[in-house]
Amino acid sequence: MSVPSPKIDRPTVLIVDDEPANVQVLGEALTGQCDVRFTTRADDAVMLAARFNVDLILLDLVMPDRSGFDVLAALKADPACRDTPVIIVTAMSDLLDEEAGLSAGAVDYITKPFNPSIVRARVRTHVELKRQRDQLAALADLDGLTGIANRRRFDQQLDLRWRQAARSQGRLALVIADVDHFKQYNDYFGHGPGDQCLRAVAEALRSAVRRADDLVARYGGEEFALILGTDELERQLSGLLRAVATLALPHPRSTSGDIVSLSLGAIEVAPTSGRGPDHGLSAADALLYAAKNEGRNRGVCRLLDGSEARIVNPGEPNDDHTY
Ligand SMILES: [Mg+2]
């Protein structure tokens, strides 16, 4: 199973401290271990943390334009850096400040004057913990059988992209696809080959999508769900059907062909804030049922203008290499 790998290069650490001398000493302590970014302006901390996708933040508490506690609250409120560990570095040795910092979400606390090797060790520990958390989070988003995104991931992404598209007046395409007569495939070959079939279909669908932010997910059982761009949607859908046909997996119990095939329903949508993603999903689902009723091994797609397109499986790749 492939797991999206977290950054394996050197971690990036952001130092936020109004005193250039402190920035310099901290930066020198981390030289060779981390890529160091810094700012002496507290107001820039959130923007820089998000822009450089930093792995850890060393945050001063006493700064003229904004307190470290304010910066910490702003970091925790921003989805882009909410999970980035923050170590407070400050001259304030008051235990109450330490408690306040930790309860506001800092992972650790270093008091000045600091020992460079302790700074290095603590940074290393928290970067490693962050990477382990990221790895677990990535695993929680994957379907255990096929290694593609799972339903949880799909639902999260759909919600996010639906709202983005509603804001930017963008469009997206939703696809629900079903392996034809999969129960009969399992009954005939057994569950082991049934699992192999689902893995092969998942890989075929994943290889058939073109854009980096296209999403292919296992929605449950033999059902897959996709979020695609809307350009040349019918050709994209043909490509999905063909990708599965190209596997040429024999299916002696299918009444819609002699190999494993797919039925799919697809809808082009221009999300609005008034209607949620469930609306798009149930429309795609209804179109999937139309495709099944019309004989399976095909797709039915509703475009934004309300017109419906029938997509017949183009079969094995031919000479034109369009797909
Ligand atoms: Mg300061």
Boltz pocket constraint, residues with backbone or C-beta under 6 A from the ligand:
constraints:
  - pocket:
      binder: B
      contacts: [[A, 17], [A, 18], [A, 19], [A, 60], [A, 61], [A, 62], [A, 63]]
      max_distance: 6.0
